[in-house]
Amino acid sequence: MRYRLEILALVAVLAFIVLFLYATTVMPGAEYAGSDTVGSSRIAALTGRDPASFTPLLPQWKPPSGEIEAGLFALQAACGGLVAGYIFGRWKGESGKKGPE
């Protein structure tokens, strides 16, 4: 089958869209809390301590706004994508070379 990966990607995207639409209709007021919030609240429930009493081991810089935080996250993702693309391109390029026969 010539377009096997393309069809698989299309099916995955459509499945994600269907799951997203299903989740938003079943729970219309739900919000994604993020893993940090869920993890902190779960640890607080297990230990009996207030989540506000948790402090990081190293002091952390807080960006002045959510837009800057989102921009820095996007920059980090772009850098990771460039590194991964370079590695996969290099790997693919070297696999096409033929050695001495």
KAVEN-V990303 format. One line per field, one symbol per residue. phi: phi as a letter, one per 20 degrees, with the letter a starting at -180 (. if undefined). psi: psi as a letter, one per 40 degrees, with the letter a starting at -180 (. if undefined). burial: + if it has 16 or more other C-alpha atoms within 10 Angstrom, else -. Layout:
# KAVEN-V990303
phi = ???
psi = ???
burial = ???
This chain:
# KAVEN-V990303
phi = .fdfffffffffffffffffffffefcfefceenffffffffffffenefgfefcffdfdedffbffffffffffffffffffffffffffffffefdefd
psi = hdfdddddddddddddddddddddddgdeiihdiddddddddddddeeihdeehiidihihhididdddddddddddddddddddddddddddddeihah.
burial = ----------------------------------------+--+------+--------------------------------------------------
